[in-house]
Amino acid sequence: MKFEDLLVWKRSARLCAEVYQAFSHSRDFGFKDQITRSSLSIASNIAEGYERDSDKDRVKFLSYAKGSCAELRTQIYIGMEIGYIEKAQGQRWVGETRELTKMLYSLIKTLRI
């Protein structure tokens, strides 16, 4: 299976594009860099894992992607708190990161069997 066929990759890439677009004009370069890098890391680690030759390596990179979901979710909460992200948008992104985490967990569990 190619990583491009995975729904979790498609959704994480879409979320990343949304985050990048939302922060394209931000002048807080530190926050912008951090939140865009964590969003990019999710899809990138899924892709890297699926190009590896063993399930053990795939699981390792899917775990990195899962960790990046938590990192992004944390930054979204902070962004809402400081007024960088509108509450409705932030809550939608938080929900999406939770869904991605569940999908990654299921995929990891499947590969470990």
Buried (B, 14 or more C-beta within 10 A) or exposed (E): EEBEEBEBBBBBBEBBEBBBEBBEEBEEEEBBEBBBBBBBBBBBBBBBBBEEEEBEBBBBBBBBBBBBBEBBBBBBBBBBEEEBBEEEBBEBBBEBBEBBBEBBBEBBEEBEE
